[in-house]
Amino acid sequence: MNFIPFLQTPAGGSGNMLMTIMPFALIFAIFYFLMIRPQNKKQKETEQMISALKKGDKVITVGGIHGVISSTKEKTLIVKVDENTKIEFNRSAISTVVVDKPATAPVAAEKKGLLASLFGGKKDVPAEAKKEPPPEAGGASPAEPSTGDDKKPDTN
């Protein structure tokens, strides 16, 4: 039996060719917007952060060493780790720049409440409302051991 006629497309099958290519284009578009584009954006931000490093910045290296930049060179930085300890790192070894921000606890609490209400989490309950429920009738609470006094007498 000859399989070649089954593998050939008909002469008027240009619409069929479009339908064949469409899933691949869709998959490429999804990969671009979900993986490639965010990675490129993150890489640009990292390059910008590395080029903006200056003396006095608090940094964390890729290896987890915390320190303050004491001097900069073209491709390296000297990071002061302790009073008498300075280490030279490549600029690419810097992971993050630590920024000391003032505490914003009330705003964080409001956001927590909003997220909790959106996702069904528990809300903060006032101390008066956090009272324990009364123990079950005729028995001790699970936290307290039974003394045997709560048993009903036999009437037989």
NORPE-V917596 format. One line per field, one symbol per residue. phi: phi as a letter, one per 30 degrees, with the letter a starting at -180 (. if undefined). Layout:
# NORPE-V917596
phi = ???
This chain:
# NORPE-V917596
phi = .ccddddddddccddddddddedddddddddddcbddddddddddddddddcdbdjddbbdddjdcabdcabbdcbbccdcbeccbbcbddddddbcdcdcddbddddddddddddddciddcdcddddddddddddiaddddcddcjddddddcd
